[in-house]
Amino acid sequence: MDKKQWEAEKKQFNDTSRYNDIMDVPRHVSRAHLPMPQIDRAGQFAPFAALTGYKELLDQTAKRYQNKDYLSHAELLALTKQIKELSKVRPWPLVTVTYFNGQNGYYEQYTGQLVNVDWRRQRLRFRDGSSVVIRSLKRIKVKKDK
């Protein structure tokens, strides 16, 4: 943090002049209720903890992705080049792709006729309506017509 930013924050957060009218007022102590224990005081805000369960969700996702074999930069470039070449072929080729399924945590194969490469959404689209995320691909093989 630079000096200018520090001075601005210090001025903003250290200026208590707005509260001069209540600064010396004694804290109210209820005669009807006992003071709340600290653990209960923290617990009353639990419904507002938006990230409750987030760690468990991350652990589940990490467990699913432990089988994923991430491509190196060179492998990704080679795969991207292959996809660019395939996108120029007409009629669209029949391909078999090996891809990582993030839902079950395993690699799967899919064979279908390629009909579109959606670079904006980073997906390969097939004739039957299926699609595969490009970053999930491990390999693409073109099926030869017999």
C-alpha positions as YAML, in Angstrom:
chain: A
units: angstrom
residues:
- id: 1
  name: MET
  ca: [0.00, 0.00, 0.00]
- id: 2
  name: ASP
  ca: [1.48, 3.33, -1.01]
- id: 3
  name: LYS
  ca: [1.61, 6.37, 1.27]
- id: 4
  name: LYS
  ca: [-1.19, 8.23, -0.56]
- id: 5
  name: GLN
  ca: [-3.58, 5.30, -0.19]
- id: 6
  name: TRP
  ca: [-2.59, 4.85, 3.46]
- id: 7
  name: GLU
  ca: [-3.33, 8.52, 4.22]
- id: 8
  name: ALA
  ca: [-6.73, 8.32, 2.49]
- id: 9
  name: GLU
  ca: [-7.73, 5.22, 4.46]
- id: 10
  name: LYS
  ca: [-6.44, 6.66, 7.71]
- id: 11
  name: LYS
  ca: [-8.49, 9.80, 7.15]
- id: 12
  name: GLN
  ca: [-11.61, 7.83, 6.23]
- id: 13
  name: PHE
  ca: [-11.51, 5.26, 9.03]
- id: 14
  name: ASN
  ca: [-9.94, 7.24, 11.88]
- id: 15
  name: ASP
  ca: [-12.32, 10.19, 11.69]
- id: 16
  name: THR
  ca: [-14.80, 9.56, 14.51]
- id: 17
  name: SER
  ca: [-16.16, 13.11, 14.67]
- id: 18
  name: ARG
  ca: [-19.55, 11.90, 13.38]
- id: 19
  name: TYR
  ca: [-19.97, 9.94, 16.60]
- id: 20
  name: ASN
  ca: [-19.07, 12.63, 19.13]
- id: 21
  name: ASP
  ca: [-22.66, 12.78, 20.38]
- id: 22
  name: ILE
  ca: [-22.61, 9.14, 21.51]
- id: 23
  name: MET
  ca: [-18.93, 8.64, 22.38]
- id: 24
  name: ASP
  ca: [-19.28, 9.13, 26.11]
- id: 25
  name: VAL
  ca: [-22.70, 7.54, 26.58]
- id: 26
  name: PRO
  ca: [-22.43, 4.48, 28.83]
- id: 27
  name: ARG
  ca: [-23.21, 1.10, 27.25]
- id: 28
  name: HIS
  ca: [-26.71, -0.13, 28.00]
- id: 29
  name: VAL
  ca: [-26.91, -3.16, 30.28]
- id: 30
  name: SER
  ca: [-30.25, -4.94, 30.35]
- id: 31
  name: ARG
  ca: [-31.82, -5.71, 33.73]
- id: 32
  name: ALA
  ca: [-34.17, -8.25, 32.13]
- id: 33
  name: HIS
  ca: [-31.63, -10.38, 30.23]
- id: 34
  name: LEU
  ca: [-28.31, -11.91, 31.16]
- id: 35
  name: PRO
  ca: [-25.36, -11.08, 28.94]
- id: 36
  name: MET
  ca: [-25.14, -13.43, 25.97]
- id: 37
  name: PRO
  ca: [-22.17, -15.82, 26.02]
- id: 38
  name: GLN
  ca: [-19.60, -15.14, 23.31]
- id: 39
  name: ILE
  ca: [-20.19, -18.48, 21.53]
- id: 40
  name: ASP
  ca: [-23.94, -17.77, 21.26]
- id: 41
  name: ARG
  ca: [-23.25, -14.24, 20.07]
- id: 42
  name: ALA
  ca: [-21.19, -15.61, 17.18]
- id: 43
  name: GLY
  ca: [-23.81, -18.30, 16.50]
- id: 44
  name: GLN
  ca: [-26.58, -15.79, 15.92]
- id: 45
  name: PHE
  ca: [-24.81, -14.69, 12.74]
- id: 46
  name: ALA
  ca: [-24.46, -18.25, 11.39]
- id: 47
  name: PRO
  ca: [-27.47, -17.91, 9.04]
- id: 48
  name: PHE
  ca: [-25.59, -15.13, 7.29]
- id: 49
  name: ALA
  ca: [-22.51, -17.26, 6.66]
- id: 50
  name: ALA
  ca: [-23.00, -17.54, 2.91]
- id: 51
  name: LEU
  ca: [-20.04, -19.85, 2.51]
- id: 52
  name: THR
  ca: [-21.19, -22.52, 4.95]
- id: 53
  name: GLY
  ca: [-20.31, -25.86, 3.41]
- id: 54
  name: TYR
  ca: [-17.98, -24.28, 0.87]
- id: 55
  name: LYS
  ca: [-14.95, -26.20, 2.12]
- id: 56
  name: GLU
  ca: [-16.81, -29.50, 1.83]
- id: 57
  name: LEU
  ca: [-17.86, -28.58, -1.70]
- id: 58
  name: LEU
  ca: [-14.25, -27.79, -2.61]
- id: 59
  name: ASP
  ca: [-13.10, -31.09, -1.11]
- id: 60
  name: GLN
  ca: [-15.68, -33.02, -3.15]
- id: 61
  name: THR
  ca: [-14.65, -31.24, -6.35]
- id: 62
  name: ALA
  ca: [-10.95, -31.81, -5.63]
- id: 63
  name: LYS
  ca: [-11.67, -35.50, -5.10]
- id: 64
  name: ARG
  ca: [-13.42, -35.70, -8.49]
- id: 65
  name: TYR
  ca: [-10.58, -33.88, -10.23]
- id: 66
  name: GLN
  ca: [-7.75, -35.92, -8.69]
- id: 67
  name: ASN
  ca: [-7.83, -38.21, -11.75]
- id: 68
  name: LYS
  ca: [-7.53, -35.36, -14.25]
- id: 69
  name: ASP
  ca: [-4.32, -35.30, -16.21]
- id: 70
  name: TYR
  ca: [-3.75, -31.66, -17.16]
- id: 71
  name: LEU
  ca: [-2.20, -30.99, -20.56]
- id: 72
  name: SER
  ca: [1.09, -29.16, -20.79]
- id: 73
  name: HIS
  ca: [1.16, -25.88, -22.69]
- id: 74
  name: ALA
  ca: [2.76, -27.58, -25.70]
- id: 75
  name: GLU
  ca: [0.14, -30.35, -25.70]
- id: 76
  name: LEU
  ca: [-2.65, -27.79, -25.49]
- id: 77
  name: LEU
  ca: [-1.20, -25.83, -28.41]
- id: 78
  name: ALA
  ca: [-0.94, -29.02, -30.49]
- id: 79
  name: LEU
  ca: [-4.54, -29.94, -29.65]
- id: 80
  name: THR
  ca: [-5.74, -26.42, -30.52]
- id: 81
  name: LYS
  ca: [-3.90, -26.62, -33.85]
- id: 82
  name: GLN
  ca: [-5.53, -29.99, -34.56]
- id: 83
  name: ILE
  ca: [-8.98, -28.56, -33.77]
- id: 84
  name: LYS
  ca: [-8.36, -25.58, -36.09]
- id: 85
  name: GLU
  ca: [-7.41, -27.95, -38.89]
- id: 86
  name: LEU
  ca: [-10.48, -30.14, -38.26]
- id: 87
  name: SER
  ca: [-12.75, -27.09, -38.32]
- id: 88
  name: LYS
  ca: [-11.73, -26.44, -41.96]
- id: 89
  name: VAL
  ca: [-12.58, -29.97, -43.16]
- id: 90
  name: ARG
  ca: [-15.86, -30.34, -45.07]
- id: 91
  name: PRO
  ca: [-17.91, -32.38, -44.69]
- id: 92
  name: TRP
  ca: [-17.30, -32.26, -40.96]
- id: 93
  name: PRO
  ca: [-15.32, -35.33, -39.87]
- id: 94
  name: LEU
  ca: [-16.36, -38.19, -37.61]
- id: 95
  name: VAL
  ca: [-14.10, -38.02, -34.55]
- id: 96
  name: THR
  ca: [-13.49, -39.89, -31.32]
- id: 97
  name: VAL
  ca: [-12.59, -37.62, -28.42]
- id: 98
  name: THR
  ca: [-11.19, -38.63, -25.07]
- id: 99
  name: TYR
  ca: [-12.23, -36.08, -22.48]
- id: 100
  name: PHE
  ca: [-12.42, -35.62, -18.72]
- id: 101
  name: ASN
  ca: [-15.95, -35.72, -17.34]
- id: 102
  name: GLY
  ca: [-16.00, -33.37, -14.35]
- id: 103
  name: GLN
  ca: [-19.30, -34.82, -13.11]
- id: 104
  name: ASN
  ca: [-17.96, -38.29, -12.37]
- id: 105
  name: GLY
  ca: [-14.22, -37.63, -12.26]
- id: 106
  name: TYR
  ca: [-13.17, -40.03, -15.02]
- id: 107
  name: TYR
  ca: [-12.05, -39.93, -18.63]
- id: 108
  name: GLU
  ca: [-14.61, -40.96, -21.22]
- id: 109
  name: GLN
  ca: [-14.66, -41.44, -24.97]
- id: 110
  name: TYR
  ca: [-17.26, -40.06, -27.32]
- id: 111
  name: THR
  ca: [-17.58, -40.67, -31.06]
- id: 112
  name: GLY
  ca: [-19.66, -38.35, -33.20]
- id: 113
  name: GLN
  ca: [-19.72, -36.10, -36.22]
- id: 114
  name: LEU
  ca: [-18.27, -32.70, -35.49]
- id: 115
  name: VAL
  ca: [-20.52, -29.86, -36.67]
- id: 116
  name: ASN
  ca: [-19.11, -26.76, -34.99]
- id: 117
  name: VAL
  ca: [-16.18, -25.45, -33.01]
- id: 118
  name: ASP
  ca: [-17.47, -22.76, -30.67]
- id: 119
  name: TRP
  ca: [-14.31, -20.83, -29.78]
- id: 120
  name: ARG
  ca: [-16.19, -18.26, -27.73]
- id: 121
  name: ARG
  ca: [-17.60, -20.92, -25.39]
- id: 122
  name: GLN
  ca: [-14.59, -23.20, -25.88]
- id: 123
  name: ARG
  ca: [-16.66, -26.23, -26.94]
- id: 124
  name: LEU
  ca: [-16.77, -28.83, -29.68]
- id: 125
  name: ARG
  ca: [-20.34, -29.43, -30.84]
- id: 126
  name: PHE
  ca: [-21.59, -32.64, -32.44]
- id: 127
  name: ARG
  ca: [-24.46, -33.56, -34.77]
- id: 128
  name: ASP
  ca: [-26.53, -35.22, -31.99]
- id: 129
  name: GLY
  ca: [-26.44, -32.03, -29.87]
- id: 130
  name: SER
  ca: [-23.67, -33.17, -27.54]
- id: 131
  name: SER
  ca: [-20.76, -30.90, -26.77]
- id: 132
  name: VAL
  ca: [-17.39, -31.24, -25.07]
- id: 133
  name: VAL
  ca: [-15.32, -28.53, -23.38]
- id: 134
  name: ILE
  ca: [-12.04, -28.06, -25.24]
- id: 135
  name: ARG
  ca: [-10.00, -27.73, -22.02]
- id: 136
  name: SER
  ca: [-11.31, -31.15, -20.91]
- id: 137
  name: LEU
  ca: [-9.98, -32.89, -24.03]
- id: 138
  name: LYS
  ca: [-7.07, -35.27, -23.84]
- id: 139
  name: ARG
  ca: [-7.00, -36.40, -27.48]
- id: 140
  name: ILE
  ca: [-8.92, -36.34, -30.73]
- id: 141
  name: LYS
  ca: [-8.79, -39.10, -33.35]
- id: 142
  name: VAL
  ca: [-10.35, -38.75, -36.76]
- id: 143
  name: LYS
  ca: [-12.32, -41.85, -37.79]
- id: 144
  name: LYS
  ca: [-11.42, -42.93, -41.32]
- id: 145
  name: ASP
  ca: [-14.27, -43.78, -43.70]
- id: 146
  name: LYS
  ca: [-14.19, -47.34, -45.00]
...
